[in-house]
Amino acid sequence: MNKEIVIIVATEATAYEVLRALKGLDDEGSIELYSSTVVERTADGRLVVKDTRQPDGPRGAALGLTTGALIGLLAGPVGVAMGAAVGGAAGLCGGLACSGFAGDFIHEVTAHLQPGRYAVCASIWEDWTVPVDVAMAPFGGVVVRQVTEDIAVAQIRADLRALKDEQAHVEAEIARATNDAKAKLEAKRSELRGRQIAQAERLRNRASKLQESWEAKIASVKEKAAEAKTEAKTRHQQHVDKLVRFATAQKESFHQLFT
């Protein structure tokens, strides 16, 4: 499944060794490496982006969507010093509540990413954790991972359901009210509808960004499958099939939610 993974290590040189190891796993089809960013936590607490790797253009921005959101959250109020461009830096939204990241995940990464340490933040597909964990063991780092897209989808569903429930509640109260109380509730309904329309549009935009990221991931893995040989080709194609099934199911779910 699609995940965001963070490997925290002691030196910049080790971070680039981690990147090479992840690329090796990607080449053999053990994982799909969509995008990666190397960051440093400086002595004054800033997060410095040292290196970013993803395709250019819209696809790169879509592939880097969750990584960009993660880096923004890890940077916190101190901010990010951009040593390299981060695709999708705006992320899914402006805060933890709709980013797709759980608070425990951010807390764990932040606890380990202390001043003077480095982290490789990467968007990947992995069927199981063993290949990455075994490959990372020689580097003595801390590996933290989280499935993000399922959480983001669940958040969108919950937020949209809350909007619909609130609307239904107001309508029920209006139906029971009389005279001045009814007039006040009807005025409140008009105000509420304006806010609900704006919120529904924000949720629709978030869903659209997620769908774009799925399409970009499918396209990137298809390209690797076309160029790979033997076992790697088979593994990449299996990942394509799983990604397509996942994206199709979620798109249908979004269609039902927003109609």
C-alpha positions in Angstrom: 0.0 0.0 0.0 1.0 3.6 -0.4 2.9 5.0 2.6 5.0 7.8 3.8 8.3 6.6 5.3 10.9 8.6 7.3 14.4 7.2 8.0 16.3 9.3 10.5 20.1 9.0 10.5 23.1 10.6 12.1 24.9 12.1 9.0 24.2 13.5 5.6 26.4 10.9 3.9 24.3 8.1 5.5 21.1 9.8 4.3 22.4 9.5 0.7 23.3 5.8 1.3 19.7 5.3 2.5 18.5 6.9 -0.7 20.6 4.6 -2.8 19.3 1.6 -0.9 15.7 2.6 -1.4 16.4 3.1 -5.2 17.9 -0.4 -5.2 14.7 -1.8 -3.7 12.7 0.2 -6.3 14.8 -1.2 -9.2 14.2 -4.7 -8.1 10.4 -4.1 -7.6 10.4 -4.8 -3.9 9.0 -1.3 -3.4 7.8 1.6 -5.5 9.7 4.8 -4.8 7.6 7.7 -5.9 9.5 10.7 -4.5 12.1 11.4 -1.8 13.5 14.4 0.1 16.5 14.6 2.4 16.2 17.1 5.2 18.4 18.3 8.1 17.3 19.6 11.5 19.8 22.4 12.2 21.0 23.5 15.6 18.5 26.3 15.7 15.6 24.0 15.0 15.0 24.8 11.3 14.4 22.1 8.7 16.7 22.5 5.8 15.8 20.7 2.5 19.1 19.2 1.1 17.8 17.2 -1.8 14.5 16.4 -3.6 14.0 13.7 -6.2 10.9 13.4 -8.3 9.8 13.9 -11.9 9.5 17.5 -13.2 6.1 19.1 -13.9 2.6 18.3 -12.7 3.3 14.6 -12.1 6.2 15.4 -9.8 4.0 17.7 -7.8 1.4 15.0 -7.5 3.9 12.4 -6.5 5.4 14.7 -3.9 2.0 15.7 -2.4 2.2 13.8 0.9 6.0 14.4 1.3 5.5 18.1 0.9 2.7 18.0 3.5 4.8 16.0 5.9 7.8 18.4 5.6 5.6 21.4 6.3 4.3 19.7 9.5 7.7 18.7 10.7 9.0 22.2 10.1 6.4 23.7 12.4 6.4 27.4 13.1 10.2 27.7 12.6 9.6 26.9 8.9 11.6 25.3 6.1 14.8 26.6 4.5 14.5 25.5 0.9 17.8 24.1 -0.2 15.9 22.3 -3.0 12.4 22.5 -4.4 9.8 20.3 -2.7 7.0 19.2 -5.0 3.6 19.3 -3.5 4.9 21.5 -0.6 1.4 22.9 -0.1 0.4 19.4 0.8 -3.2 18.3 1.2 -4.1 21.3 3.4 -2.6 23.7 5.8 -2.6 21.6 9.0 -2.4 18.2 10.7 -6.2 17.9 10.9 -6.6 17.2 7.2 -3.1 16.2 6.1 -3.6 12.5 6.3 -0.9 12.2 9.0 -1.7 11.0 12.5 -0.4 13.0 15.5 1.4 10.0 16.9 3.4 9.6 13.6 4.4 13.3 13.6 5.3 13.1 17.2 7.5 10.1 16.8 9.4 11.5 13.8 9.9 14.8 15.6 11.2 13.1 18.7 13.9 11.3 16.7 14.7 14.1 14.2 16.8 16.1 16.7 19.1 19.0 15.8 22.1 17.8 13.9 20.3 14.7 12.5 19.1 14.0 9.0 16.0 12.3 7.6 15.0 10.8 4.3 11.3 11.4 3.7 9.9 9.2 0.9 6.6 8.3 -0.6 6.6 4.6 -1.4 4.5 1.5 -2.1 5.4 -1.5 0.0 3.5 -4.8 0.3 5.3 -5.7 3.5 7.8 -4.0 5.7 10.7 -6.6 5.7 12.6 -5.5 2.6 12.9 -1.9 3.7 13.6 -2.8 7.3 16.4 -5.2 6.3 17.9 -2.8 3.8 17.9 0.1 6.4 19.4 -2.0 9.3 23.1 -1.4 8.4 22.6 2.4 8.6 21.6 2.4 12.3 18.7 4.7 11.7 15.1 4.9 12.9 12.4 3.9 10.5 8.9 5.4 10.9 6.1 4.8 8.4 2.4 5.5 8.0 -0.3 4.8 5.5 -1.5 8.3 4.7 -4.1 8.1 1.9 -6.6 5.9 3.8 -6.5 8.4 6.6 -7.0 11.4 4.3 -9.9 9.7 2.5 -11.5 8.9 5.9 -11.1 12.5 7.0 -12.8 13.7 3.8 -15.7 11.3 4.3 -16.1 12.3 8.0 -16.0 16.0 7.3 -18.5 15.7 4.5 -20.8 13.6 6.6 -20.6 16.1 9.4 -21.7 18.9 7.0 -24.7 16.8 5.9 -25.7 15.9 9.4 -25.6 19.6 10.5 -27.7 20.6 7.5 -30.3 17.9 8.3 -30.4 19.0 12.0 -31.0 22.6 11.1 -33.8 21.7 8.7 -35.5 19.5 11.4 -35.3 22.4 13.9 -36.9 24.8 11.4 -39.7 22.4 10.8 -40.5 22.3 14.5 -40.1 26.1 15.2 -42.7 28.8 14.9 -42.9 32.6 14.6 -39.7 34.5 15.6 -37.8 31.4 16.4 -38.4 30.0 13.0 -37.4 33.3 11.3 -34.1 33.3 13.2 -33.4 29.7 12.4 -34.1 30.4 8.7 -31.7 33.3 8.7 -29.1 31.1 10.4 -29.7 28.4 7.8 -28.7 30.9 5.0 -25.5 31.8 6.8 -24.7 28.2 7.4 -25.3 27.2 3.8 -22.7 29.7 2.7 -20.1 28.2 5.0 -21.1 24.6 4.0 -20.7 25.4 0.3 -17.2 26.7 0.9 -16.2 23.8 3.1 -17.7 21.3 0.6 -15.6 22.9 -2.2 -12.4 22.6 -0.1 -13.2 18.9 0.5 -13.8 18.4 -3.2 -10.4 20.0 -4.0 -8.7 17.8 -1.5 -10.3 14.7 -3.1 -9.3 15.9 -6.5 -5.6 16.3 -5.4 -5.7 12.8 -4.0 -7.0 11.4 -7.2 -4.3 13.2 -9.2 -1.7 11.7 -6.9 -3.1 8.2 -7.5 -3.1 8.7 -11.3 0.5 9.9 -11.2 1.6 6.9 -9.1 -0.1 4.5 -11.4 1.6 6.2 -14.4 5.0 6.1 -12.8 4.8 2.4 -11.9 3.6 1.5 -15.4 6.7 3.2 -16.8 8.9 1.2 -14.6 7.1 -2.0 -15.4 7.5 -1.3 -19.1 11.3 -0.9 -18.7 12.0 -3.6 -16.2 13.0 -7.2 -16.8 12.0 -10.6 -15.5 11.0 -10.6 -11.8 11.1 -6.8 -11.3 8.7 -6.4 -14.2 6.3 -8.8 -12.7 6.4 -7.1 -9.3 5.9 -3.7 -10.8 2.9 -4.9 -12.8 1.4 -6.5 -9.7 1.7 -3.1 -7.9 0.0 -1.4 -10.9 -2.9 -3.8 -10.6 -3.3 -3.1 -6.9 -3.0 0.6 -7.3 -5.7 0.6 -10.1 -8.1 -1.4 -7.9 -7.5 1.0 -5.0 -7.9 4.2 -7.1 -11.0 2.9 -8.8 -12.7 2.0 -5.6 -11.9 5.4 -4.0 -13.0 7.4 -7.0 -16.3 5.7 -7.0 -16.6 6.4 -3.3 -15.9 10.1 -3.8 -18.4 10.2 -6.7 -21.1 8.9 -4.3 -20.1 11.3 -1.6 -20.3 14.4 -3.7 -23.5 13.7 -5.6 
